[in-house]
Amino acid sequence: MRKLYFVIILMAFPLFTFGQELVSVNTQQISELQGFKMYPNPVYGDEVYITTETNGVKSIKIYDVFGEVVLTDRISTNTLNISRLVPGVYVLQVTEREKTMTRKLVIK
């Protein structure tokens, strides 16, 4: 009887350990902007200030809640004009030197 339990345990062991393997879904390193700051948020005016560690030329895309691009701009200063946007919740994507940062932007 003991041998039967031992055989069953030996046969079941691989089944229990098979599902324990680590699986890596995303192995690509994500490059994010160092020193990224966006203010004010929520926005009550027509401008958003975006600063980074290098403060180089930034490519800006703003998406609405449906994923549509509603504003595309390239800025060399830290000021982004958002006067064309209506109040709501948006996703702001900033790209500078092939590094990207994505943040939620609320316009009141």
Secondary structure, 3 states (H helix, E strand, C coil): CHHHHHHHHHHHHHHHHHCCCCCCCCCCCCCCCCCCEEECCCECCCEEEEECCCCCCEEEEEECCCCCEEEEEEECCCEEECCCCCCEEEEEEEEECCEEEEEEEEEC
